[in-house]
Amino acid sequence: MSERIFNFSAGPAVMPVSVLEEAQGALLDFAGTGIGIAEHSHRGGPFEGVMKQVEADCRALAEIPDDYALLFLQGGASTQFFQVPANLLPADGTADYILTGSWSEKALKEAKLYGKTHVAATTAEGNYRRIPRADEVRYSASPVYAHFTSNNTIFGTQWPSEPPAPPAAAFLACDASSDIFSRPLDVKRYGLIYAGAQKNLGPAGVTLVIIRRDLVERRARELPTMLRYDTHAKDGSLYNTPPTLSIYLMGLVLKWIRGQGGLAGMETLNRRKAETIYQALEACGGFYQCHAGEGSRSLMNVTFRTPSPELDARFVKESEQAGMSGLKGHRSVGGMRASVYNAFPLGGSEALASFLKDFAKRNG
C-alpha cells in the first residue's frame, strides 16, 4: 500500500486510521461469526447488536434524552431537505429559513413545495462571508419551525452557537451535516437535527436524524411509507435494509470520539487544528485572504485565497506534490478550502501551516 497522505477533502472525508484497521478484519469475519459485517442480515442477532450499541453510544456522547428518536436513514441531507417539510409543514403553515449558503438555499427550495416559507435572515449579499447577527434574525409571526445550517462547507462559516430561539410554538431544525459531534451539542434546544455521516461520523451512505418523539407522530399530509418518520421510528430504522456497513463504521467512529474525550475533547482538538491554519494565514502579511469574516470562521472548513487565480492554481498543484490532497476551493468561492473534520490529524494542519508560510515566502 502506498503511504497515506493528508486528505483535506470536504467529503467523503478522512476517517480514523484505527477505525479503518479494525474494519479490515470485520469485513472478512465479524466478531468470530465467520461472516463479514457487510454480509450479515440486518434481521440477524449480530447486526441487531450493532444497531443497539450505535444508538447507545450516540445517546451517551450527545446526552440525547429518551424523548428523542434516533433514525439511521439513507438519502443524505439532500433527502432531509424535503423530508422535513413533507412530514412537518402543513400546506397552510409557514417555515422560517435562515440562509447562510448553498445548502440552506437548497433546503428552502424544497420546503416551498409543501407550504409557505419565510426568510428570517440571509447573508447572501457579500457571498455569505458571515453568519447573521442575532438582531438580524426576524422570524415570522407563527412559524412551524425555524431551519438553519450549522456549518457551511463551501463558504467556511459556522454558527458559534444556535440562532435565537423561534416563537414558542415553533421548533428549531438544523442541518448539522458538516459539524455534527465536532463539539458539545444541547439537543434539547432542537426539535430535529439531521446530518449525513460522511464528514464527521463515518462513510457516506447513512444519515443520522435526531427528532423529538412528538414530532415523529405528526402527519402534515399523507406520504409514501418510506418518507414517513414514524415508519422508521417504529421499526428501529429496520423497516427495510439499512446501510449496514456504514452504520457499523459509524459505531466505530463514535467509540473513537469517546476515546478523544467525547465532544468536549473533540472541540478542543478541532479548535487547535483550525487555529493552527488560521494563525499561519494571518502570519503571512496579507498574502492570503480568508473568505469568512472573523467571528464567523468555521473550525471545519478553512476557506482562503492567494492574490491571484494563477497563484491559487499553483498552490493547489504544489500542495498535491507535497502530499496534501483536496485543497481546491469550491467554484462559488474559488481559492482553497482546507477541511479539517473530526478525524483529520493535527499533523496535517501543521504541515499545511508550514506550506502556507513557505509558499507565501516564495511567491509574495
C-alpha positions as CSV (number, residue, x, y, z in Angstrom):
1,M,0.0,0.0,0.0
2,S,1.2,3.5,-0.8
3,E,1.8,5.9,2.1
4,R,-1.3,7.7,3.3
5,I,-1.3,11.4,2.6
6,F,-3.2,14.3,4.2
7,N,-6.8,14.3,2.9
8,F,-8.4,17.8,3.1
9,S,-11.5,16.6,1.2
10,A,-14.8,18.3,2.0
11,G,-16.5,14.9,2.0
12,P,-16.4,12.0,1.9
13,A,-13.7,12.9,4.4
14,V,-10.8,11.3,6.2
15,M,-11.6,8.6,8.8
16,P,-9.6,7.5,11.8
17,V,-6.9,5.0,10.8
18,S,-7.7,2.8,13.8
19,V,-11.3,2.6,12.6
20,L,-10.2,1.5,9.1
21,E,-7.8,-1.1,10.6
22,E,-10.5,-2.6,12.8
23,A,-12.9,-2.7,9.9
24,Q,-10.4,-4.5,7.7
25,G,-10.8,-7.7,9.8
26,A,-14.6,-7.3,10.3
27,L,-15.1,-7.2,6.5
28,L,-13.9,-10.8,6.4
29,D,-15.1,-12.1,9.8
30,F,-17.3,-10.0,12.2
31,A,-16.9,-11.0,15.9
32,G,-16.0,-14.6,15.2
33,T,-19.1,-15.3,13.2
34,G,-17.3,-16.4,10.1
35,I,-19.4,-13.8,8.1
36,G,-18.2,-10.4,7.2
37,I,-20.1,-7.4,8.6
38,A,-21.2,-6.3,5.1
39,E,-22.8,-9.7,4.6
40,H,-24.7,-10.0,7.8
41,S,-28.5,-9.9,7.7
42,H,-30.0,-6.8,9.2
43,R,-32.5,-9.1,10.9
44,G,-29.9,-11.2,12.5
45,G,-28.6,-11.0,16.0
46,P,-25.1,-9.8,15.2
47,F,-26.3,-6.7,13.4
48,E,-29.1,-6.0,15.8
49,G,-26.4,-5.8,18.4
50,V,-24.5,-3.3,16.3
51,M,-27.6,-1.1,16.0
52,K,-28.3,-1.1,19.7
53,Q,-24.7,-0.2,20.5
54,V,-24.5,2.6,17.9
55,E,-27.7,4.1,19.3
56,A,-26.5,3.8,22.9
57,D,-23.1,5.4,22.0
58,C,-24.9,8.2,20.1
59,R,-27.1,9.0,23.1
60,A,-24.3,8.9,25.6
61,L,-21.9,11.1,23.6
62,A,-24.5,13.9,23.0
63,E,-26.6,13.3,26.1
64,I,-29.7,12.7,23.9
65,P,-32.8,12.2,26.1
66,D,-35.2,9.3,25.7
67,D,-37.9,11.6,24.3
68,Y,-35.9,11.9,21.1
69,A,-35.8,9.2,18.5
70,L,-32.6,8.3,16.6
71,L,-33.1,7.3,13.0
72,F,-30.4,5.9,10.7
73,L,-31.7,6.7,7.2
74,Q,-30.5,6.9,3.6
75,G,-30.5,9.7,1.0
76,G,-28.2,12.2,2.7
77,A,-29.1,15.7,3.9
78,S,-30.5,16.4,0.5
79,T,-33.3,14.0,1.2
80,Q,-33.9,15.7,4.6
81,F,-34.3,19.0,2.7
82,F,-37.7,17.7,1.5
83,Q,-38.5,15.0,4.1
84,V,-38.6,17.6,6.9
85,P,-41.3,19.8,5.4
86,A,-43.1,16.9,3.8
87,N,-43.7,15.4,7.3
88,L,-43.9,18.5,9.4
89,L,-45.0,21.5,7.4
90,P,-48.8,21.7,6.6
91,A,-49.8,23.3,3.4
92,D,-51.2,26.3,5.3
93,G,-48.2,26.5,7.6
94,T,-45.1,28.7,7.4
95,A,-41.5,27.5,7.8
96,D,-38.7,30.0,8.5
97,Y,-35.3,29.6,6.9
98,I,-32.0,31.3,7.8
99,L,-29.8,31.4,4.7
100,T,-26.1,31.2,5.1
101,G,-25.0,29.3,2.0
102,S,-25.9,26.9,-0.8
103,W,-27.2,24.1,1.3
104,S,-29.7,26.3,3.2
105,E,-30.8,27.7,-0.1
106,K,-31.5,24.2,-1.4
107,A,-33.4,23.3,1.8
108,L,-35.6,26.4,1.3
109,K,-36.3,25.4,-2.3
110,E,-37.6,22.0,-1.2
111,A,-39.7,23.5,1.5
112,K,-41.5,25.7,-0.9
113,L,-43.0,22.6,-2.5
114,Y,-45.0,21.8,0.7
115,G,-46.0,25.1,2.4
116,K,-45.3,28.7,2.9
117,T,-41.8,29.9,3.7
118,H,-40.2,33.0,5.2
119,V,-36.5,34.0,5.0
120,A,-35.8,35.0,8.6
121,A,-32.2,36.2,7.8
122,T,-29.7,36.0,4.9
123,T,-26.1,37.0,4.3
124,A,-26.2,36.3,0.6
125,E,-25.1,39.9,-0.1
126,G,-21.3,39.6,0.1
127,N,-21.3,36.0,-0.9
128,Y,-22.1,34.5,2.5
129,R,-18.9,35.8,4.3
130,R,-20.5,35.8,7.7
131,I,-23.2,34.4,10.0
132,P,-26.2,36.7,10.7
133,R,-26.2,38.6,13.9
134,A,-28.9,37.8,16.4
135,D,-30.6,41.2,15.8
136,E,-30.8,40.4,12.0
137,V,-32.9,37.3,12.6
138,R,-36.6,38.2,12.2
139,Y,-38.9,35.2,12.4
140,S,-42.4,35.2,11.0
141,A,-45.4,35.6,13.4
142,S,-46.1,31.8,14.0
143,P,-43.7,29.5,12.1
144,V,-44.0,25.7,12.4
145,Y,-40.2,25.6,12.6
146,A,-37.0,27.6,12.0
147,H,-34.3,25.9,10.0
148,F,-30.6,26.7,9.8
149,T,-27.4,25.1,8.6
150,S,-24.8,25.0,11.4
151,N,-21.7,24.9,9.3
152,N,-21.3,26.0,5.7
153,T,-18.7,23.8,3.9
154,I,-18.5,25.9,0.8
155,F,-18.1,29.3,2.4
156,G,-16.2,28.3,5.5
157,T,-18.6,29.8,8.0
158,Q,-20.1,28.3,11.2
159,W,-22.6,29.3,13.8
160,P,-20.7,29.8,17.1
161,S,-23.9,28.8,18.8
162,E,-27.6,28.4,17.9
163,P,-29.6,31.3,16.4
164,P,-32.2,33.0,18.6
165,A,-35.0,30.7,19.7
166,P,-38.0,30.9,17.4
167,P,-41.5,31.8,18.7
168,A,-42.8,29.5,21.5
169,A,-44.9,27.1,19.4
170,A,-42.1,26.6,16.8
171,F,-39.1,24.2,17.0
172,L,-35.5,24.6,15.8
173,A,-34.4,22.3,12.9
174,C,-30.8,22.0,11.9
175,D,-28.7,20.6,9.1
176,A,-25.6,19.7,11.0
177,S,-24.0,17.6,8.3
178,S,-20.6,19.1,8.4
179,D,-20.1,19.7,12.1
180,I,-22.2,17.1,13.9
181,F,-20.4,15.8,17.0
182,S,-17.5,18.1,16.5
183,R,-18.3,20.0,19.7
184,P,-20.8,19.7,22.6
185,L,-24.4,19.8,21.5
186,D,-27.5,20.7,23.5
187,V,-30.1,18.5,21.8
188,K,-32.9,19.8,24.0
189,R,-32.8,23.1,22.2
190,Y,-33.9,21.5,18.9
191,G,-36.9,19.7,17.6
192,L,-34.9,18.0,14.9
193,I,-31.2,17.6,13.8
194,Y,-30.0,15.8,10.8
195,A,-26.6,15.0,9.3
196,G,-25.0,13.0,6.6
197,A,-22.3,10.8,8.2
198,Q,-19.6,11.3,5.6
199,K,-17.7,14.2,7.2
200,N,-17.6,13.6,10.9
201,L,-19.4,10.4,11.7
202,G,-18.2,7.8,9.2
203,P,-18.5,6.9,5.5
204,A,-21.2,8.1,3.0
205,G,-24.4,6.1,3.0
206,V,-26.1,6.8,6.3
207,T,-27.9,9.9,7.6
208,L,-28.4,10.4,11.3
209,V,-31.8,12.1,12.2
210,I,-32.3,13.1,15.9
211,I,-36.0,14.0,16.2
212,R,-38.3,14.7,19.2
213,R,-40.8,11.9,19.5
214,D,-43.9,14.1,19.5
215,L,-42.7,15.3,16.0
216,V,-42.4,11.8,14.8
217,E,-46.1,11.3,15.3
218,R,-47.1,14.5,13.4
219,R,-48.6,13.9,9.9
220,A,-48.7,17.1,7.8
221,R,-50.0,15.1,4.9
222,E,-50.2,11.6,3.5
223,L,-46.9,10.4,2.3
224,P,-45.4,7.2,0.8
225,T,-44.4,4.8,3.5
226,M,-40.7,5.2,3.2
227,L,-40.8,9.0,3.5
228,R,-42.6,8.9,6.9
229,Y,-40.5,9.4,10.0
230,D,-42.9,7.2,12.0
231,T,-42.2,4.3,9.7
232,H,-38.6,4.2,10.6
233,A,-39.0,5.1,14.3
234,K,-41.5,2.2,14.9
235,D,-39.1,-0.3,13.4
236,G,-35.9,1.0,14.8
237,S,-34.6,2.0,11.4
238,L,-35.0,-1.6,10.2
239,Y,-38.2,-1.2,8.2
240,N,-36.1,-2.0,5.1
241,T,-32.5,-3.0,4.7
242,P,-30.4,-0.1,6.1
243,P,-26.9,0.8,5.1
244,T,-25.4,-1.8,7.4
245,L,-21.7,-1.3,6.7
246,S,-22.0,2.5,7.0
247,I,-23.8,2.1,10.4
248,Y,-21.2,-0.3,11.6
249,L,-18.4,2.1,10.7
250,M,-20.3,4.9,12.4
251,G,-20.3,2.9,15.5
252,L,-16.5,2.5,15.4
253,V,-16.1,6.3,14.9
254,L,-18.4,7.0,17.8
255,K,-16.2,4.8,20.0
256,W,-13.1,6.7,18.6
257,I,-14.7,10.1,19.5
258,R,-15.3,8.8,23.0
259,G,-11.6,7.9,23.2
260,Q,-10.7,11.5,22.3
261,G,-12.5,12.8,25.4
262,G,-16.0,12.9,24.0
263,L,-17.5,16.0,22.3
264,A,-15.7,18.4,24.6
265,G,-12.3,16.8,23.8
266,M,-13.2,16.8,20.1
267,E,-13.9,20.5,20.2
268,T,-10.6,21.2,21.9
269,L,-8.7,19.2,19.2
270,N,-10.7,20.7,16.3
271,R,-10.2,24.2,17.6
272,R,-6.4,23.6,17.8
273,K,-6.3,22.2,14.3
274,A,-8.2,25.1,12.8
275,E,-6.4,27.8,14.7
276,T,-3.1,26.4,13.5
277,I,-4.1,27.1,10.0
278,Y,-5.8,30.5,10.6
279,Q,-2.7,31.7,12.5
280,A,-0.5,30.7,9.6
281,L,-2.7,32.6,7.2
282,E,-2.6,35.7,9.3
283,A,1.2,35.4,9.8
284,C,1.8,35.8,6.1
285,G,1.4,39.6,6.0
286,G,-1.7,39.8,3.9
287,F,-0.6,37.4,1.2
288,Y,-3.7,35.3,1.9
289,Q,-7.3,36.4,2.3
290,C,-9.8,34.4,4.3
291,H,-13.3,34.2,2.7
292,A,-15.1,34.1,6.1
293,G,-15.0,37.1,8.4
294,E,-13.7,36.9,11.9
295,G,-16.4,35.7,14.3
296,S,-17.9,33.5,11.7
297,R,-15.0,31.3,10.7
298,S,-15.5,27.6,10.7
299,L,-13.5,25.1,12.7
300,M,-14.3,22.5,10.0
301,N,-13.6,24.3,6.6
302,V,-11.0,27.0,6.3
303,T,-11.5,28.9,3.0
304,F,-8.8,31.3,1.7
305,R,-7.2,32.5,-1.5
306,T,-3.9,34.0,-2.7
307,P,-3.5,37.3,-4.6
308,S,-4.5,35.8,-7.9
309,P,-6.3,32.8,-9.5
310,E,-2.9,31.8,-11.2
311,L,-1.3,31.6,-7.8
312,D,-4.3,29.7,-6.4
313,A,-3.8,27.1,-9.2
314,R,-0.1,26.9,-8.4
315,F,-0.8,26.5,-4.7
316,V,-3.2,23.5,-5.3
317,K,-0.7,21.8,-7.7
318,E,2.3,22.3,-5.3
319,S,0.4,21.2,-2.3
320,E,-0.6,18.0,-4.0
321,Q,3.1,17.4,-4.8
322,A,3.8,17.9,-1.1
323,G,1.3,15.2,-0.1
324,M,-1.8,17.3,0.6
325,S,-5.0,16.4,-1.4
326,G,-8.4,18.1,-1.7
327,L,-7.4,21.8,-1.2
328,K,-9.0,23.2,-4.2
329,G,-11.9,25.5,-3.2
330,H,-15.5,25.3,-4.4
331,R,-16.3,27.2,-7.6
332,S,-18.6,29.5,-5.7
333,V,-15.8,30.9,-3.7
334,G,-12.6,30.0,-5.6
335,G,-9.2,29.8,-3.9
336,M,-8.6,27.0,-1.5
337,R,-10.5,25.1,1.2
338,A,-8.9,23.0,4.0
339,S,-11.5,20.7,5.5
340,V,-10.3,19.5,8.9
341,Y,-13.1,17.4,10.3
342,N,-13.0,15.2,13.4
343,A,-10.7,12.5,12.1
344,F,-8.3,14.9,10.4
345,P,-4.9,14.7,12.2
346,L,-3.3,17.7,13.9
347,G,-0.1,16.9,12.0
348,G,-1.9,17.7,8.7
349,S,-2.8,21.2,10.0
350,E,0.8,21.7,11.0
351,A,2.0,20.5,7.6
352,L,-0.3,22.9,5.8
353,A,0.7,25.8,8.1
354,S,4.3,25.2,7.2
355,F,3.5,25.0,3.5
356,L,1.4,28.2,3.7
357,K,4.4,30.2,5.1
358,D,6.8,28.7,2.6
359,F,4.5,29.3,-0.4
360,A,3.9,32.9,0.6
361,K,7.7,33.5,1.1
362,R,8.4,32.1,-2.4
363,N,5.6,34.0,-4.2
364,G,5.0,37.1,-2.2
